[in-house]
Amino acid sequence: MRTHRRIRLEHPWLLWVRRRWLLCLVSLAFAVLVAFRFDEIRQIALALVRGQLQWVLVALLTQVGYYSLYAVLYQMGFLTVGVESRWGDLLPVLFASVFLKAVVPSGGVSSLAVMVDDAAKRGQSSARAAGGALLVLTADLATMVPLLLYGLHYLALRGALRAYQVIGVVFFVLFTTGLGAMLGLARRQPQVVSGVLHALQQGVNWVATVLHRRPFLAEDWAARNAADFAGAAEGIASRPWQLGRTLALALFVHLLDVAAVYAIFLAYGHGVTVGAAIVGFAMDVVFSVITFIPHGLGVAEGAITMAFVSLGVPTANALVVALAFRGLNVWLPLALGFLFLHQVRSFRADRKTPSRQA
């Protein structure tokens, strides 16, 4: 009987599932997401088909440039903290992180975790990689702030500013400030970071005890990672030129998004000012971040549409532009992320890549 059961468990199909259970799980989550958002996806496809092809292609090219340069941004962020990486390796991981952010409810932590985990599986320090990923996220959000403030100013000048927009930007700025403070604490008060990591270590190992398992994290895990995180923060402070280049590139990729919004307006024969395009970008990023809904699905589209309508754009045009932009900026990268998922080391069946414990 046991032999028969062992043979059944070693069936090739079951072995395939055991090796790829994580990939199967997120694939199922993706199928559920598509099923729940099918009507929205259909509307986006119809919106893109109705636009003038040349301007839709221009908007598409801006998004190709956006994600290509965002992989460079990660490469520069990792270089700042002493983590080696290659653009060709980072690009599929970046798309996979966009996908995971949508299907794994973690407040966006899953998208950073996959970047850090991939670096660790390449033999790099996971703590330094976490510092680099945090730097990229902070640079990304911090360089949005001037554009957000300009967007509020533009709305105010036209009497279209609403309280919820101001509140959204305030929460966005507070969130960004908190991320920057984490890096500052790691350099100036590493004992605080060490204490947080030690508490995390105790909590994780307590779970292991409850499950009657060996401790998940080694005894020196908190101390080693606090030291590496402090080293990453020191690396950022000691390379101001590299930090400046990272911030400049982050600002440039946001301008590509503004250009995409502007091009999509032209695709539907409705010219607007650059200021209005910045407003659309601002509402997209704010309500994608502070809502805690992955990518702000369903929320950001509404905020963009309402902002455009308040500026005098016809409702039908405002809605179609919002849908088309979100289709190119979120849904297309999300689909590419699903296709690239099998190239990410964390989801490969063969995980015998050298890694450094962290």
Summary of the structure (lengths in Angstrom):
residues: 358
radius of gyration: 22.2
end to end distance: 42.9
largest distance: 79.0
contacts: 1184
relative contact order: 0.16
helix: 80%
strand: 0%
